[in-house]
Amino acid sequence: MIDELPQGWCRVSLFDFCRPKQWRTVSAKDLTETGYPVYGANGQIGFFSEYNHEHPTILVTCRGATCGALNVSKPFSWINGNAMALDDLDEQIMLPRYTYHALRKRGFTDVITGSAQPQITRESLGVVEVPLAPLAEQRRIVMKLEKLLEKVDASHRRLSKVPALLKRFRQSILSAAFSGRLTADWRNANPQVKPISTIIEQMRAENETIRVRRGVPSRVPDSDVVADWELPPTWNTYSAAELLRVGAFLDIKDGNHGANHPKVNDFSDTGVPFITAAQVNNYRINYDDAYKLSGEPLKRIRVGFARAGDVIYTHKGSVGRVAIADRDCILTPQTTYYRVSPKVFVNRFVMFYLASDSFSEQVNVVKEQTTRDFVPISEQYLLFHRVPPLREQQEIVRRVDELFTLVDQLQARYAKAKSYIDNLSQSILAKAFRGELVPQDSNDEPASVLLERIREQRNGEPSTKRKRDSIWPKPPPP
């Protein structure tokens, strides 16, 4: 259903006031670091020695993932063929900025064709119509609209800083937790708590012949990073290998490699979840989106069986995501499980530690020595862990959970505010093109009369040069 237009308005086809055209594409090898700006599917993509548009031009992305996106080129620009330039915009009918906002309100979803390669053709644009206000009212709408949208954009800019602030807040909480600052008052109130070294030495004596996986070193050299750590006297520092050899870590293992890795045809709709790094995010595991294994393909798997309660760490590609498994699952080569002894560790403490800067600063050293983000299991054995007494771990987890709940509440408020701001621009645009943003003036020449007069002028003077809008004056070329 087409909305009813205000008095004095009419609807016009895109071809009534401009000439959509695709121009020759400048290849990537011909782009330069200086010259005239080149626009493609994703805005400005580089520079070229020539230009094909002197004036600022509205362009519509007509290929690829951003198909239907609107942009405005700078003066003296080259517009590539994967963006449709709205050439010869007749500013006696529609002002450029009014046109831009009217098309922004309308969108191009209905004229995009193709699924594998979305595209917009000149022919498909034939159905595009926009509401045409009287010329004087267009100027009033643009002036009011851009004042409001600038305030919305300012809100967007301020709001865009929030995710980084919340991320830093989370890390500052973890930094306080694993330096001992977060529980300094708790230690003062609990001086009777024994150092963790007492428990570790007792376990070392009890587990002299404990079996560990092949590749776990018997000794790990001191780390320069760890040498600078200053920890409370009841805490201590141990390598993952040492914690495995005393039984504080029951196991550390990554997922299936080589011939053991399932093939695409091995997966089914039901079965044991097969966890990749993509399923681990925000301290949770998305089991629903995971591949599943059952039957014979499941029987062929030999390693990587994580259990409920294991800490899951992503060590390849997206390094450093953590969560706790709440059910049995199978790991890919992108993920590692840490299985802890309840005599030494709270599993949530280990999860938070693996997400902290205290751990990632060691991980970053390993990543710098590889060509991609990858921390193999052999390197994870060599990384050091900060270990407080078990009771203090419980208090650390309680306080971190409490503070993270506060951060989650702030995150929810941010998401709500972002959703409101995201919708606000479209609400303002909708109001503008319903004729509700500025008052109508009965003295304005109706748009239909203006349009008819321009058509008659064109029929009588086909070579008439279209006038440019003074809002976008022509600057000298660069």
Legacy VTK file of the C-alpha trace (Angstrom):
# vtk DataFile Version 3.0
C-alpha trace
ASCII
DATASET POLYDATA
POINTS 478 float
0.000 0.000 0.000
1.404 3.411 -0.993
1.251 6.018 1.775
-0.883 9.062 1.150
1.244 12.112 0.357
0.856 15.619 1.771
-0.886 18.232 -0.310
1.392 19.608 -3.012
3.575 16.478 -3.151
3.711 13.778 -5.821
5.633 10.592 -6.584
8.398 10.517 -9.159
10.442 7.784 -10.779
14.202 7.790 -10.310
14.548 8.309 -14.059
12.464 11.512 -13.869
15.306 13.408 -12.234
18.572 11.515 -12.871
20.298 9.044 -15.181
21.704 5.987 -13.349
24.880 4.784 -15.017
27.730 2.344 -14.420
31.198 3.511 -15.423
34.382 1.666 -16.273
36.026 -0.026 -13.297
39.576 0.929 -12.347
41.416 -2.280 -11.464
43.229 -2.644 -8.152
46.638 -2.648 -9.865
45.943 0.815 -11.322
45.067 2.399 -7.977
47.607 4.871 -6.592
48.343 6.437 -3.215
47.581 9.964 -4.423
45.343 11.542 -7.065
41.586 11.583 -7.442
39.504 9.442 -5.039
38.030 6.216 -6.421
34.691 4.891 -5.143
33.585 1.280 -5.295
31.247 -1.060 -3.449
32.682 -0.126 -0.033
33.067 3.626 -0.370
36.433 5.160 -1.180
38.939 2.439 -2.113
41.984 4.394 -3.324
43.113 7.011 -5.844
43.495 7.266 -9.618
45.126 9.630 -12.085
41.793 10.562 -13.710
38.248 11.413 -12.628
34.893 10.769 -14.288
32.740 13.005 -12.060
33.488 16.644 -11.351
30.685 17.182 -8.863
29.665 15.286 -5.722
27.530 12.394 -6.960
25.116 10.055 -5.225
26.037 6.440 -5.858
24.344 3.125 -5.096
26.404 -0.020 -4.579
25.151 -2.427 -7.235
27.240 -5.566 -6.546
28.371 -7.681 -3.643
27.653 -7.899 0.068
26.988 -4.145 0.431
24.581 -4.067 -2.522
22.059 -1.254 -2.056
24.288 0.916 0.133
24.246 4.663 -0.551
27.226 6.983 -0.646
28.153 10.452 -1.889
31.436 10.957 -3.727
33.781 13.865 -3.240
34.209 16.392 -6.061
36.542 15.227 -8.842
36.185 11.478 -8.233
36.212 8.266 -10.201
33.133 6.083 -9.602
33.778 2.420 -10.383
31.365 0.135 -12.188
30.288 -1.755 -9.068
28.521 1.418 -7.914
25.670 2.966 -9.903
26.236 6.721 -10.286
23.056 8.833 -10.326
24.290 11.117 -13.092
22.728 14.316 -14.421
20.683 14.884 -11.287
18.132 17.529 -12.237
18.259 19.947 -9.342
15.341 21.942 -10.720
13.230 18.949 -9.662
15.032 17.457 -6.678
17.905 18.739 -4.553
20.858 16.343 -4.190
20.672 16.075 -0.432
16.907 15.666 -0.503
17.435 12.900 -3.090
20.057 11.190 -0.931
17.814 11.165 2.142
14.710 10.148 0.183
16.572 7.153 -1.272
18.049 6.365 2.134
14.521 6.226 3.528
13.236 4.074 0.654
16.096 1.568 0.438
16.827 -0.831 -2.419
16.060 -4.250 -0.934
13.235 -4.884 -3.396
15.397 -4.247 -6.487
18.332 -6.490 -5.539
18.537 -9.686 -7.581
20.758 -12.750 -7.276
21.644 -14.677 -4.126
25.210 -15.882 -4.666
26.152 -12.486 -6.129
23.610 -9.781 -5.203
23.290 -7.043 -7.800
21.231 -4.044 -8.875
20.795 -3.315 -12.574
19.783 -0.125 -14.322
16.606 -1.872 -15.446
15.658 -2.934 -11.905
15.909 0.699 -10.774
12.976 1.483 -13.067
10.527 0.654 -10.249
12.166 3.032 -7.772
9.933 5.956 -6.854
10.357 8.602 -4.165
8.045 11.285 -2.761
8.653 14.693 -4.329
7.991 17.766 -2.184
7.788 21.327 -3.554
11.299 22.703 -4.128
11.087 25.270 -1.331
9.876 22.611 1.090
12.729 20.331 0.039
15.163 22.998 1.258
13.341 23.277 4.597
13.280 19.494 4.985
17.009 19.149 4.235
17.931 21.899 6.682
15.850 20.434 9.521
16.641 16.825 8.699
20.408 17.250 8.699
20.376 19.104 12.010
18.511 16.186 13.586
20.596 13.505 11.891
23.813 15.202 12.989
22.602 14.870 16.591
21.855 11.190 15.952
25.311 10.712 14.412
26.894 12.423 17.429
25.017 9.984 19.679
26.276 7.095 17.529
29.861 8.322 17.891
29.575 8.610 21.660
27.818 5.262 21.957
30.405 3.509 19.761
32.991 4.052 22.509
31.025 2.007 25.032
32.007 -1.554 23.910
35.716 -0.745 24.232
35.116 0.821 27.659
33.204 -2.241 28.845
35.940 -4.529 27.505
38.574 -2.520 29.405
36.379 -2.620 32.509
36.233 -6.427 32.334
39.999 -6.640 31.928
40.566 -4.238 34.815
38.431 -6.531 36.988
40.492 -9.551 35.921
43.719 -7.605 36.397
42.722 -6.783 39.981
41.623 -10.381 40.533
44.888 -11.993 39.397
47.216 -9.485 41.012
45.616 -10.092 44.406
44.266 -6.536 44.731
40.627 -7.620 44.445
40.839 -9.819 47.558
43.432 -7.943 49.637
40.833 -7.244 52.347
39.765 -10.892 52.342
43.360 -12.046 53.003
43.667 -9.595 55.881
40.476 -11.020 57.354
41.633 -14.626 56.814
45.291 -14.811 57.900
44.962 -18.513 58.837
44.655 -19.635 55.189
47.665 -21.753 54.227
49.799 -20.887 51.174
48.975 -22.851 48.034
52.548 -24.164 47.999
51.669 -26.315 51.019
48.977 -28.165 49.046
51.121 -28.429 45.910
54.096 -29.905 47.779
51.831 -32.390 49.513
50.416 -33.471 46.143
53.926 -33.664 44.693
54.905 -36.106 47.406
51.749 -38.175 46.910
51.956 -38.262 43.118
55.598 -38.994 42.384
54.654 -41.542 39.722
51.678 -39.763 38.193
51.308 -40.437 34.457
51.049 -37.534 32.077
50.589 -37.303 28.327
53.559 -37.638 26.024
55.102 -34.242 25.335
54.565 -32.752 28.799
58.066 -31.550 29.804
59.558 -32.514 33.153
60.899 -28.987 33.639
59.936 -25.609 32.197
62.567 -22.834 32.037
61.856 -19.582 33.843
59.976 -16.937 31.870
61.008 -13.270 31.668
57.342 -12.311 31.785
56.739 -14.283 34.974
59.863 -12.875 36.632
58.178 -9.479 36.923
55.065 -10.780 38.656
54.519 -9.577 42.221
51.993 -11.773 43.989
50.687 -12.148 47.566
52.826 -14.453 49.757
50.134 -17.145 49.939
50.034 -17.411 46.117
52.535 -19.129 43.861
53.388 -19.512 40.185
53.497 -22.843 38.362
53.791 -23.914 34.749
50.950 -25.932 33.255
53.390 -28.855 32.887
54.250 -28.766 36.593
50.571 -28.569 37.540
49.915 -31.627 35.369
52.757 -33.573 36.971
51.490 -32.977 40.515
47.847 -33.670 39.576
46.518 -30.118 40.012
45.534 -30.226 36.350
44.117 -33.663 35.608
44.499 -33.187 31.866
45.092 -30.582 29.162
44.256 -31.695 25.637
43.319 -30.215 22.297
41.022 -31.689 19.647
41.312 -34.088 16.755
44.036 -33.741 14.117
44.804 -35.283 10.749
43.090 -38.564 9.935
41.095 -38.424 13.181
39.382 -35.199 12.143
35.822 -35.957 10.940
34.871 -35.290 7.326
31.858 -33.169 6.378
29.833 -36.274 5.530
30.467 -37.688 9.016
28.321 -35.076 10.742
24.660 -35.600 11.602
21.739 -33.613 13.008
21.994 -35.268 16.409
24.772 -36.622 18.564
27.709 -35.294 20.550
28.480 -31.587 19.803
31.727 -30.960 17.895
33.056 -27.653 19.239
35.057 -25.176 17.150
36.339 -21.756 18.212
33.230 -20.219 16.617
30.985 -21.852 19.226
32.924 -20.341 22.145
32.065 -16.721 22.889
31.180 -14.469 25.818
32.035 -17.216 28.336
29.454 -19.545 26.776
29.369 -22.439 24.310
26.747 -22.465 21.569
25.983 -26.180 21.323
22.962 -25.680 19.032
25.087 -24.358 16.142
27.790 -26.993 16.556
28.199 -29.954 14.212
27.144 -33.278 15.757
28.752 -36.735 15.681
27.113 -40.116 16.273
27.369 -43.752 15.191
30.498 -44.998 13.430
32.079 -41.514 12.911
31.875 -41.003 16.669
33.466 -44.390 17.389
36.503 -43.451 15.255
37.324 -40.444 17.471
40.146 -41.166 19.903
40.967 -37.847 21.613
39.468 -34.476 22.451
36.559 -35.685 24.588
35.739 -32.832 26.932
33.532 -33.407 29.974
31.040 -31.251 31.806
33.055 -28.919 34.048
36.107 -28.716 31.772
37.411 -25.254 30.939
37.460 -24.737 27.158
40.095 -22.436 25.649
40.329 -21.438 21.973
43.946 -21.538 20.824
43.759 -21.177 17.034
42.319 -18.396 14.873
40.275 -16.614 17.517
42.731 -17.113 20.375
41.673 -16.545 23.973
37.947 -17.254 24.108
36.934 -19.252 27.168
33.939 -21.070 28.590
33.054 -24.007 30.818
31.508 -27.066 29.213
28.180 -27.954 30.782
27.948 -31.273 28.914
30.176 -33.807 27.218
31.454 -32.659 23.822
34.254 -33.232 21.310
36.878 -30.602 20.513
38.364 -29.554 17.191
42.060 -28.663 16.753
41.049 -25.041 17.464
40.166 -25.701 21.098
41.747 -27.119 24.283
40.171 -28.399 27.455
41.665 -27.821 30.925
40.461 -30.438 33.426
41.150 -29.377 37.006
41.520 -31.111 40.344
38.975 -29.708 42.840
41.681 -29.998 45.523
43.579 -27.123 43.880
41.328 -25.248 41.473
37.881 -23.765 41.035
37.177 -24.246 37.343
35.670 -20.758 36.971
38.878 -19.329 38.446
40.885 -21.087 35.713
38.428 -19.868 33.072
38.811 -16.246 34.166
42.580 -16.613 34.408
42.821 -17.896 30.814
40.852 -14.800 29.728
43.059 -12.379 31.660
45.958 -10.228 30.507
48.165 -12.173 32.911
47.773 -15.217 30.668
47.404 -13.464 27.298
50.692 -11.579 27.712
52.413 -14.975 27.652
50.216 -16.138 24.756
51.159 -13.042 22.748
54.838 -13.983 22.980
54.013 -17.401 21.467
51.843 -15.864 18.732
54.633 -13.466 17.748
56.788 -16.501 16.947
54.246 -17.972 14.492
52.867 -16.832 11.144
49.276 -16.982 12.397
47.333 -16.796 15.650
48.101 -20.224 17.046
49.118 -21.522 20.479
49.770 -25.276 20.108
49.252 -27.624 23.018
53.024 -28.082 23.321
53.364 -24.342 24.033
50.418 -24.296 26.449
52.314 -26.750 28.659
55.030 -24.079 29.032
52.752 -21.220 30.124
52.574 -20.172 33.767
49.542 -19.927 36.029
48.989 -17.745 39.068
47.573 -19.969 41.808
46.079 -18.660 45.073
44.751 -20.894 47.873
41.489 -22.639 47.014
39.366 -20.601 49.439
40.670 -17.361 47.977
39.925 -18.640 44.487
36.322 -19.143 45.577
36.178 -15.560 46.849
37.804 -14.225 43.668
35.226 -16.036 41.528
32.378 -14.727 43.666
33.574 -11.127 43.328
34.382 -11.377 39.626
30.954 -12.880 38.942
29.333 -10.080 40.906
31.224 -7.371 39.005
30.699 -9.091 35.644
26.970 -9.129 36.366
27.182 -5.346 36.671
29.055 -5.180 33.353
26.402 -7.407 31.755
23.724 -4.993 32.950
25.637 -2.094 31.419
26.033 -4.132 28.221
22.278 -4.693 28.096
21.624 -0.989 28.583
24.100 -0.212 25.811
22.385 -2.696 23.453
19.006 -1.133 24.216
20.334 2.387 23.625
22.067 1.321 20.401
18.875 -0.270 19.104
16.984 2.928 19.841
19.603 5.105 18.132
19.819 2.723 15.161
16.075 3.047 14.632
15.978 6.780 15.289
17.440 7.790 11.917
14.801 5.803 10.043
12.075 7.250 12.273
13.225 10.778 11.495
13.486 10.000 7.783
9.992 8.471 7.802
8.600 11.568 9.461
10.384 13.829 6.970
8.967 12.034 3.925
5.470 11.878 5.335
5.587 15.663 5.345
5.557 15.887 9.153
9.017 17.272 9.841
8.502 20.865 8.657
5.322 22.871 8.049
3.832 23.041 4.553
3.440 26.429 2.885
0.413 26.912 0.613
2.413 29.438 -1.384
4.921 26.789 -2.508
4.513 25.685 -6.088
3.083 22.110 -6.059
5.599 19.443 -7.032
3.344 18.126 -9.796
3.221 21.568 -11.452
6.987 21.907 -11.183
7.514 18.432 -12.652
5.181 19.075 -15.590
6.856 22.392 -16.393
10.309 20.786 -16.381
9.100 18.018 -18.684
7.729 20.584 -21.113
11.025 22.492 -21.027
12.904 19.290 -21.784
10.666 18.520 -24.742
11.224 21.984 -26.126
14.903 22.308 -25.194
16.454 18.836 -25.168
20.010 20.142 -24.882
19.369 22.287 -21.810
22.202 21.835 -19.303
20.970 20.900 -15.868
21.713 23.353 -13.103
23.930 22.412 -10.137
22.850 22.855 -6.549
24.626 25.656 -4.730
24.704 23.507 -1.565
27.639 21.600 -3.087
29.883 24.248 -4.709
32.641 23.122 -7.056
36.136 23.177 -5.487
39.373 23.206 -7.499
40.767 19.769 -8.432
43.426 18.268 -6.112
LINES 1 479
478 0 1 2 3 4 5 6 7 8 9 10 11 12 13 14 15 16 17 18 19 20 21 22 23 24 25 26 27 28 29 30 31 32 33 34 35 36 37 38 39 40 41 42 43 44 45 46 47 48 49 50 51 52 53 54 55 56 57 58 59 60 61 62 63 64 65 66 67 68 69 70 71 72 73 74 75 76 77 78 79 80 81 82 83 84 85 86 87 88 89 90 91 92 93 94 95 96 97 98 99 100 101 102 103 104 105 106 107 108 109 110 111 112 113 114 115 116 117 118 119 120 121 122 123 124 125 126 127 128 129 130 131 132 133 134 135 136 137 138 139 140 141 142 143 144 145 146 147 148 149 150 151 152 153 154 155 156 157 158 159 160 161 162 163 164 165 166 167 168 169 170 171 172 173 174 175 176 177 178 179 180 181 182 183 184 185 186 187 188 189 190 191 192 193 194 195 196 197 198 199 200 201 202 203 204 205 206 207 208 209 210 211 212 213 214 215 216 217 218 219 220 221 222 223 224 225 226 227 228 229 230 231 232 233 234 235 236 237 238 239 240 241 242 243 244 245 246 247 248 249 250 251 252 253 254 255 256 257 258 259 260 261 262 263 264 265 266 267 268 269 270 271 272 273 274 275 276 277 278 279 280 281 282 283 284 285 286 287 288 289 290 291 292 293 294 295 296 297 298 299 300 301 302 303 304 305 306 307 308 309 310 311 312 313 314 315 316 317 318 319 320 321 322 323 324 325 326 327 328 329 330 331 332 333 334 335 336 337 338 339 340 341 342 343 344 345 346 347 348 349 350 351 352 353 354 355 356 357 358 359 360 361 362 363 364 365 366 367 368 369 370 371 372 373 374 375 376 377 378 379 380 381 382 383 384 385 386 387 388 389 390 391 392 393 394 395 396 397 398 399 400 401 402 403 404 405 406 407 408 409 410 411 412 413 414 415 416 417 418 419 420 421 422 423 424 425 426 427 428 429 430 431 432 433 434 435 436 437 438 439 440 441 442 443 444 445 446 447 448 449 450 451 452 453 454 455 456 457 458 459 460 461 462 463 464 465 466 467 468 469 470 471 472 473 474 475 476 477
